[in-house]
Amino acid sequence: NAGVMQNPRHLVRRRGQEARLRCSPMKGHSHVYWYRQLPEEGLKFMVYLQKENIIDESGMPKERFSAEFPKEGPSILRIQQVVRGDSAAYFCASSPLDTQYFGPGTRLTVL
Amino acid sequence: DAKTTQPTSMDCAEGRAANLPCNHSTISGNEYVYWYRQIHSQGPQYIIHGLKNNETNEMASLIITEDRKSSTLILPHATLRDTAVYYCIVRVVGLNTGNQFYFGTGTSLTVIP
């Protein structure tokens, strides 16, 4: 059983471009969480999704950020018009119900 | 937000037991205590969780006090590969939310040869 997959592992964008981060949950997991980790800080919750539904997006900035978890395919975290402050590691976790299992993360660098 | 308090850093000699404390004095009766660790910049790794009874698995033991206001993660024989940041997390389950995990700054454990 493969673990949580995230791609790309590293992403470089220039200011104003769009960033798309993908997360494939573990088989059988229908819950997906996204977290952001700034350098030297802990993980901050962003959004929680179930298939085709956003359950809780209280940790996600209101502008430029969006997330989806379609019926088929991976969950996508989308950041529009990136700024330097968006540079961080973005981790996805999947869960069958309670325990969360994390992917290796995507490191976004905004130039 | 985090609802937990951990020491910022700890050292442990290789081969000895590492005891990592966590205070969660405002924990509710139906909230679980979870432990994760993050090695360097990798994704957090699940270690163990519990509600009120002590728990043990192949990685560690979790001791929860009777009043549930604190807990201790025990790595019985620490190795150099156990050097990591350890997060103690209280699982919050809200009416319209999922199992949100609040990560604090954790305890940076250094295992010394």
Interface residues (C-beta under 8 A of the other chain):
Chain A: V4 H31 Y33 Y35 E41 G42 L43 K44 F45 Y48 Q50 I55 D56 S58 A89 F91 A93 S95 L97 D98 T99 Q100 Y101 F102 G103 P104 G105 R107
Chain B: A2 Y32 Y34 Y36 S41 Q42 G43 P44 Q45 Y46 H49 Y87 R91 G94 N96 T97 G98 N99 Q100 F101 Y102 F103 G104 T105 G106
